[in-house]
Amino acid sequence: MLTQAAINSFKQHIDRTVATAKYKIGSTYYPATIHKKEILSDGRVAIYFTINTTGAATISEVQLYDTSGQLWASKSENVILTSAQNGVLYRFTFAIEEV
């Protein structure tokens, strides 16, 4: 069984490894700056970034990349933004647990 120290080490690895984010509108990927990484009170690791748009758009995918530029995580989405919105704050969360 993993110890709590091992689980914490995995969480710290995520924090150190994830470096940048991208989001997809149409067929184009746009860079996003990661604003915050934290361990939530329930133990999950959260990574926050802002998706900025001009006008209405549908975000179909979000991605995280590691420090060497390799795709680290990807998630299909269907986030619809109206022309009145300037963007949206997006949060990836990861739960590290042994099962």
C-alpha positions, 0 to 999 in steps of 0.5 A: 500500500502507498503511504501518505508520503508517497501520495503527497509526492505524486501530488507534488510531481503534478505541481512541478511537471505541469507547465502550460495549457491550451484550449481548442476553438474550431480547429485551432489550439490557443495557449493559456497561462496557468494562474494557480496550482493548489492542493484542495482541502479534499486532497485533489490537485487543482490547476487553473487557467483562463480561456480568453476569447473575443466574441462567441465561441465553443471550446471543444478541448482543453490540454495541459503540457509538461515542462518539456512540452509534451501533452500531459492531459487532455479533456473533451469539452463543450463550453459555449461562450457568448459574445458578452463573455470575455473568457472563462476560468477553467480548472483541471482537478486530479484525485490521487488515490490507491484503489 
